[in-house]
Each structure stands twice: as structure tokens, then as C-alpha cells.
């Protein structure tokens, strides 16, 4: 696709020079007038903002009607245009007036599981020294809007309104800000004022409780000896000749005195568990939205148990690294995960990019949908060393639970969340 500059260059030389001169002139003119345009727009924008889409339609029809009346002399259009302009003018009267409210929005509870009941409360107080006229209060709740008709309120009077929050889907539902609305009954003009900050409701995914230490999924590696040799640890390996720069605290003096040469201790590095979960959120890896939600529940269930066990862990997805300091923070993070398109060239590249700055894991858990192939699971497996335990959870909604192994990679097929505890227990058998 050619750019505008390339198209200009392709024109005949005289015409191209003329176009460029015009372009430079327009830039100079815009640089001069843009501050004034911006200042005018800042003044006009609030005025234009009170006109609703219906109001704009009425104004357009009025202008067209009056234009036809002037051009053709049609009195009917004169009457139509005048009536519509009068309607807009009369509607503007409803915009005037001051109000002073104190609004508190509360959600109880602030965190629920999908399908649980969640209630909200909006407490409105007249904080002015005079009586306020009846008005309409709008409260955005997620994708919907709750409307409340407030009565006339005396000074310091309080009005309480209750509302239900839909929790049928995992999400972060924002309630607020509350807005008092002034406007006409026809909906031509509308002026809204915000009175309270929004409040978040976290709708957590469904999870199941797993056995402590996930019954073999994450074995306690603390103190377990690896094959890596180091100069500073607790598991003694052997003695070697001293070289400049060695810490003299590890000199074995008795052996050194016996053979007449400084000898220092070598150690085998010990490890503790470090879990990395790689959760794929590419929409084309899942057969349906329900399958995607099942995968989120699988990841959240495993991560919650690992955190309860006190094991260090990270969870990554295409959008980044989840917060995993506590079970609650991890579940809150899971509420913000949505299906995405192809952000990385491949699943292997995604896993490499998202884990390259993390600590070396002792256990890697890969979660993907039914359309993720065994080859794609194994492409992630190849990123980590042979001493890293790796488990793949192949989420296939409605499939029979199954546990197998492919070239050193344990593959678990999950078709229902209720099957997860028994499948995880099967790893230790």
C-alpha cells in the first residue's frame, strides 16, 4: 500500500512541487489557528455534550425543514422546523439547577464466585442547605445501568437504594460512578454529574480444593540435591585444589596440612520448589467460551493450592504475569484474563518471552485448550532443562479424564472441573 508522500512523488514534477507548497502552507496555517480552535472547542464541547443523539436528530431535521421552507416556500416545513427548534429550546430549561449530593456505593461482598449472589447499596445524602427537587440517579453496573428515581430531599436527608449485581460470568464488574441526571422527558438534552468513585466487584472463577502439595503435582524439593556443583551450599560433594579467589572459609585445613596443598570444599547445589504455570489464552486454542472458562478454573485451582502450600510460583499468560502473592490476589488476577488473538508467532515464543525473566522453575505446568496439539505442548517443554518436571493440562470440555505421558511430558486431559482432584492425585501413584 503506497503512502500519501509516495503518491505525491509519483506526480509530474511541477504538480508535485505545487502540492508540497500547499501542504506546507496548510501546516503553517494550522500551527497558527490550532491554539484558538482548541480554546474554542474547550468552551463549546460541554455545551454540545448535553445534546443527546435524539436531540441531534431533531436539530438536523429542523435545519433541513427550515432550509426547504426557505428554498421552496413550503409553509408546512416552516411549522415543522419551528416546532422542533422550540422543543429543543424548552428542553434546555430542564438543565438548569444546582444539586449537592453525598453518594456512597457499597458492594457486599466485594468478591464472589461465579453464580453467587452479590448485592449493592447506594446511599444518597442531600449535603446542601436547601431542599432538592426530585431527580434521576444512574448507576452503571458492568455493561448495564441501574436507574433510581430520587424523591425531593430535605437537607441532610438520606435515601437508600439496593440493587443486585449479575454474577453469571467471571469478570471484574465496575459499579459506578453514580450520576445525577437532569433532562427533559423527550430525551433531547441531558446533563449528568458524577458523585461517587467506582467500586470493583471481583467475580472469581469456580475452583476445587486439591490435596496439600497437590498430592504429588508439586513435590517439596527444599533440600533436595541437584547435580549442579557450586562453591557455597550445604551438601558436601568433594575437595579440590585452591585457586585464587576462593573463599577461605571453605578451606579444609586438615586435608591441606596432610598433603601440603590448600584444598577447598565443593558442594552440590540444593533446591527448593519453584513452580511456573503457563496458561495459554489464545482464543483459537479453545473450542468454546465454556472450555476457556474451564481452563481458567483449572489454573486457578492448582495455583491456589500451590500458594496455600507456601511454594514459590508464577503464573503467566499472553497478557503478562499474574499477581500470586496470595490466593485472593491470584483469583483477582484471574478475573481480568480474557481470550486474545495471536500476539506471539507461536506458543513456544510466547512461553519463552513470558518466562525468560522468571526464576528457573523446578516444575512447569502448561494449560491449553482442546485445539492445542501435543506438538505445541512439547514445543514449550523443550524450553526447560531435563531436571525440570513438566505437566501439561489438556482442557477438553466433556472429554473423559485421562492421564498419559509423551516423551517425558505428563499429559492430563480434563473434561470437567470435578475430575481435577482425582487426576492430580493420580500423579503420585
N, C-alpha and C positions, 0 to 999 in steps of 0.2 A: 504494500500500500504506500503510495507516494505522499509525501508531506506537502504542505502549502508552499514552503520555501522551494522545494524541488519543482513544483508546478510553475512557480513564478520564474525560476531559472530557465525552464523549458520554453518560455515565451520569446518572441523576437526581441532583440537587444533593446530597441527604442521603447517598446511597450513594457519590457521588464524594468527598465530604469524608471519609467513613469510610475509604475505600480509601487516600486520601492520608495519613491519620493512621497507618494500619497500615504503609504504606510508609516513613514517617519513623521509626516505632518500630523497624522491622526494620533500617534503616540504622544507627540508634544501637546496637542490639544487636550488629550485625556489626562496627561500629567497636571495640566493647569486646572481643569474643571473637576477632576475627581474629588479633591477635598470638599468642594462645595456640594457636589452630588451626595457625598457621604453624610455631610451635615444635614442636608435637607431630608435624606432618607431616614436618619435617626429621629427626626421630628415627625415625619409623615407615617413611618411604619407603625407606631402604636395606634394611630387613628385608623389606618387601613386594617389593622389586625382585629378590630371589633366587628368587621363585616363578615358574616358567615357565607358559606358557598351559596346558600339560598338568597342571601342579600345581594351578592354579586350578580346572580342570575336576574333578580328583579331590576337592578340598576342597568344591566345590559339591555334587557327588554324595554325599559323606559327610554333609554337613549335611542334605540332603534325605532321605537314607536314615534318619538318626537321628531326624529330625522325624516321618517316617511311622511309625517304630518306637514313638515315644512316644505318638503320637496313636491309632494303631490296634493297638498291641501286637504288631506283626509281628516275630518274633524273627529272621527271615531278614534284614530290613533292619538290625537291630541288629548282626548279624555283618558285613554289608557295610560299614556306616559305620565300625565299629571297625577293620576290616582296612585301609580306605583311610586313616584317620587314623594308624594305626600305620605305614603305608608312608611317609607324609609325615614322621613323627617319625624313623623310621630313616634316611630320606634326608638329614635335617639333619646327621647325623653326618659325612657326606662333605664338608661345607662347612668343617669346622674344619681348621686347619693354616696354617703360615706358609711363604712362599716368597720367595726373593730372587734375581731373575734380572737379568742384563745382556743386553739384546737389541739387536742391530744389524741393520737392514734395508737391503740394498743392491740396486739395480737396475742391470743392465748390458745395454745402455746406458740412459741416462736419457731419451733422445729417439730415437724410431724413426719410420719411415714406415709407413703402413698396410700390413699384411701381413708386415712384417719380424719376425724372431724377437727376443723380449725375454725374458731370464731374470732371476730374482730369487734372492737369497740371504738367508737368515735365520740369524744366528749367535747362539746362546743360550749364556750362561755362568752357571754357579752361583756367585754372588757371596757366598753365605753361608759360614759356617764349619762347616756340618754337611751331611750328605748329604740330598738332596732326593728325595722319592718320585716315582715316575712320574706324569706329568700330561699333559693335553692342551693344546696351544697352537693358538689360532685366529688366522689372519691374513686380514683382509678384503682382497681384491684386486678393485677395481672393484665390480661387483654381486655377485660370488661370495665365498666364504670357503674358504681353504685350511686344512685341518686336519692337524696333525702330532702324533703320539704320542711324547712325550719319555720316554726311559728314566730310571731313577733316576740321579742325577748326584752325583758326589763333589765336594767343594769345589774350585773353580777349573776344573772340567771344562767343556769346550766341546762343543756339539753343533751341527753344520751341517746345514741343510735347504735344498734347492734347490726352486724352483718356476718354472713357466712363466707368462708374462703374456699373455693374449689381446690381439692387436693387429689384429683384423679390421676395426675401425671407428675412425675418427678420434675422439679423446677425450682427456681428462686422466684417467688411471687412478690412483687413490689406493691405495697398498699400506700397510696398517697402520691404526691401531696394533695391534701384536701383543698378544694377551690370553691369559693362562694361565687355564684353566677348571677349577674344582672343581665336582663334582656327582655325583649318583647315576646308576646305569646306566639307570634308568627315565626319566630326564629330568624329574623333578618339581621339583627345586631346582637352581639354577645360580649360582655366584659367579665373576665374571670380574674380573681385574686387568689393567690396561694397563701395558705395559713399554717401549714404543718409540713415537717420534713417526712419523706417517705420512710416506710418501715419494711424490712425484708422478712419474708416467711420462707424458711427452707423446707421443701418437701423432699425428704430423703428417700432413696430407693429402698425397696424391700430387701432385707438381708436375713441370713440364717446364722445361728450360732454354731461355730465349729469347736471341736475339742481343743484344749490347750496345746500349744505348739503345733496346732493343725495336724495332730496325730501323724507326724512323720513328714508333713509337707515342708516344714522348716525345722530342721534338726538343730539343736543347740550346738554350735561349733565353738563356743568360747573355750579356749584352752586346747582345742584340737590342733594337733601338729600338722603343718603342711610340709611339702618337700622343698620349700624355698629356704635357702641358707642366709642368715643375717648375722650381724655383729652384735646385736643387742636384743635379747629376749630372755625367756626363762627355760626353754627346752634345750639342754646341752646336746651338742652334736659331736664335736671333735676339737682337737687342738691343731693350730697351725703356727708357722713362724711369724714373729712380729715384723710388721712393716711400718715405716714412718707414718704417723697419723693415726695409728690405732689407739683406742682409749686404754690407758694403762690400768684402769680399774679391772680390766678383764685379763690381765697377765696372770698366768698360772705359775706362781713363783716356785713352787716345789718342783714341778717338772723342769722349769727353766734352770734351777740350780743343779739338778741331776744331770742334764745333758749339756749344760754350759751354753745354752742359747735361749733367748727370750721366746716364750710360746704364749699365745693368747687363745682364749676360748672362742669357739664358733657355736652358733645356736641355730635351731630350726624354728622358723617363724611360726607362731601360734596365731590362730584366727578366732574371730567371733562372727556370728551370723550377720550378714548384710544382704537384705532382700531387695531386688529390683523387680517391680511389676511393669510390664509393657502392655498397655491397653490400647488396642487399635480402634480408632473411632471413624475410620473411613466408611462412608455410607454404602459403598459398593461391596463391602465385605459382609453385609448383613442382608438377610432375605426380607426382613420387615422391621418396623419400628419396635414391635414386641420383642423380637430377637435382640435388638440393640439394648433394650431395657434389661433383658435377662443378663446380657454380658456385663452391664454396669452393676447389677446386683451381685454377680459372681465376684467381680473385682472388689466391690465394697465389702462383701462378706469375708473374703480372705484377708484383705488389708486390715479390717477391724480386728480380726483375731491376732494377726501378727503384731499389731500395735499393742493390744492387751498383754501379749506375752513379753513386751519390753524389747522386742527385736528391732534393730535399726532397719529402716526400709525407705524406699522411694517408689512412687507411682508416677509414671509418665504416660502422656497421650500426645496426640498431634498438637494440641493447644499449649502444652508445656508440662511442668512438674506440678503435681498436686501438693497441697499442704497436708502433711501427715504427722504433725506434732502430737495430735490427739485423735481419738476416734471421731469426735464431733467435728473437728476441723477437716478431717478426711471426708466425712459424709457431706459436709457443707460444700467441699470442693467438687464432689461427685455430682451435686445438683446443677453445676454450671457446665457440665460436659454435654455437648450436642454433636450429632453426626456432622462430619465435614467432608469436603471433596478431596481430591488428590493434591495434597500440599507438597508432599515429597515424591521424588521419582519412583521410589519403591518402598516396600515395608522395611527392608533391610536398611536403607538410607535413613528412614525415619527413626528406627531404633538406634542406629549409630549416632545420629545427630543429637537425640534427646538424652542419651546416656553417657556421652563422652566426658562430661564434666562431673559425673557422679562417682562415688567411691566404688572400687571394684567389688562386685557382688559375689557372695558365696552361693546364692540361689537366685535364678532368674525365672520369672513366671510370665508367660506370654498368653494374652487373652485375645481371641479373634472370633469372628462370626463364621457361619456355615459356609460362606463363599471364600473363605481364606483357605488356601490349599496347603497340603503338607510341605510342599517345596518352599512356600513362603514362610511357614513356621521354621523350617530348617535354615533358611537364609538368615534368620535372626539368631539361631543357635550358633552359627559359625562366627559370630562376633565375639564370643566369650571363650575363655580357656577350657581345657578338658577337665580341670578341677572344679568347675562351676556346675552345680546341679541345675538342671533346666527342666521345667514342666510347662506344657502347652495345654491351655483350656480351649477346646474347640466347641464353641457355643452353637448348638443346632436345635432350635426350638422344636419340642415334641419328639426329638430323637431318643432312642434307648440309651441309657447311661452305659459308658464303655471306657475301659482303661487299657491302654496299649503302649507300645514303645516302638520307635522308629529310629534306628541308628543312634542310640543313646539318648534320644529325646522322649520323655514320657508324655504321651498324648492322652488327655482326658476329654471325653465327649460328654457335654452337659446339655440335656434337653429340658430339664425342669430344675428350678432352684432347690426344691425339696430333695433332689438327689445328691446335692453337693456334699453334705456331711459324710455320707457313706462312701462316696467316691474318694474324698480326701483321706478317710480312714484306710481305704484300700491301698494307699501308697506305702503305709508302714508294714503291710503284711507281706 
